[in-house]
Amino acid sequence: MSRRLGEITFGAIGACFGITGGIFALSVHYHPSFTEPYIGIILSILGLIGAFVVGFRKRVGSALMIASGIGGLISLHQLYALAGTLLIGAGLLALAKKPGDPVTE
């Protein structure tokens, strides 16, 4: 198993920013719909799961992170901009890295 420290780190940081954005949206009543911040938080947790799954199953983890990033951008707009960028970037990075790439330390 090759180490995917960059994807895991970017995905976990993006998910933490997403959870923070969702909690902020709940606290300031950012959306008229009450369920959208909860959807953003659930998608962030899904992105966090994807960040840890990418170490074992690259395509599943990257699909979870990309879906979480896109869904969070749709649900929370500006509050999910940083988290969505990090999650989508980590998902694309996981897809782009070949399994035989050497690990640099």
C-alpha positions in Angstrom: 0.0 0.0 0.0 1.5 3.3 -1.0 1.1 6.2 1.5 -1.2 8.9 0.5 -0.4 11.5 3.2 -1.2 14.5 1.1 -4.7 13.3 0.1 -5.5 12.3 3.7 -4.3 15.6 5.1 -6.1 17.8 2.6 -9.3 15.8 2.9 -9.3 15.8 6.7 -8.5 19.6 6.9 -11.2 20.3 4.3 -13.7 18.2 6.2 -12.9 20.0 9.4 -13.4 23.4 7.7 -16.7 22.0 6.3 -18.0 21.0 9.7 -17.0 24.4 11.1 -18.8 26.1 8.2 -21.9 24.0 8.8 -21.9 24.8 12.6 -21.4 28.5 11.8 -24.4 28.4 9.4 -26.5 26.9 12.1 -25.5 29.4 14.7 -26.1 32.5 12.5 -29.2 31.2 10.7 -27.4 31.5 7.3 -30.0 29.7 5.3 -33.8 30.1 5.3 -34.0 26.3 5.0 -33.1 24.6 8.3 -31.8 21.4 6.8 -29.1 22.8 4.5 -26.5 23.3 7.3 -27.1 19.8 8.5 -26.6 18.4 5.0 -23.3 20.3 4.8 -22.2 18.8 8.1 -23.2 15.3 7.0 -21.3 15.8 3.7 -18.3 17.0 5.6 -18.4 13.8 7.7 -18.7 11.8 4.5 -15.6 13.7 3.1 -13.7 12.8 6.3 -14.6 9.2 5.9 -13.4 9.4 2.2 -10.1 11.0 3.4 -9.3 7.9 5.5 -10.7 5.4 3.0 -8.4 6.8 0.2 -5.5 5.0 1.9 -7.0 1.6 1.2 -9.4 2.1 -1.8 -8.2 5.1 -3.9 -11.3 5.4 -6.2 -13.9 5.0 -3.5 -12.2 7.5 -1.2 -11.7 10.0 -4.0 -15.3 9.7 -5.1 -16.5 10.4 -1.6 -14.3 13.5 -1.3 -15.3 14.9 -4.7 -19.0 14.2 -4.0 -18.7 15.8 -0.6 -17.0 18.9 -2.0 -19.5 19.4 -4.8 -22.5 18.7 -2.6 -21.2 21.0 0.2 -20.6 23.8 -2.3 -24.2 23.4 -3.5 -25.7 23.4 0.0 -23.6 26.0 1.9 -22.2 28.2 -0.9 -19.6 30.6 0.4 -19.3 29.0 3.8 -18.1 25.8 2.1 -15.7 27.4 -0.4 -12.4 26.5 1.3 -13.6 23.1 2.4 -15.0 22.3 -1.0 -11.8 23.4 -2.7 -9.7 21.2 -0.4 -12.0 18.2 -0.7 -12.2 18.4 -4.5 -8.5 19.0 -4.8 -7.7 16.0 -2.5 -10.1 13.8 -4.5 -8.5 14.8 -7.8 -5.0 14.3 -6.4 -5.9 10.8 -5.3 -7.2 10.0 -8.8 -4.2 11.5 -10.5 -1.5 9.7 -8.5 -0.5 6.4 -9.9 -0.1 3.4 -7.7 3.5 2.9 -8.6 4.6 6.4 -7.8 7.6 6.5 -5.3 6.9 7.9 -1.9 9.1 10.9 -1.1 9.9 11.7 2.4 
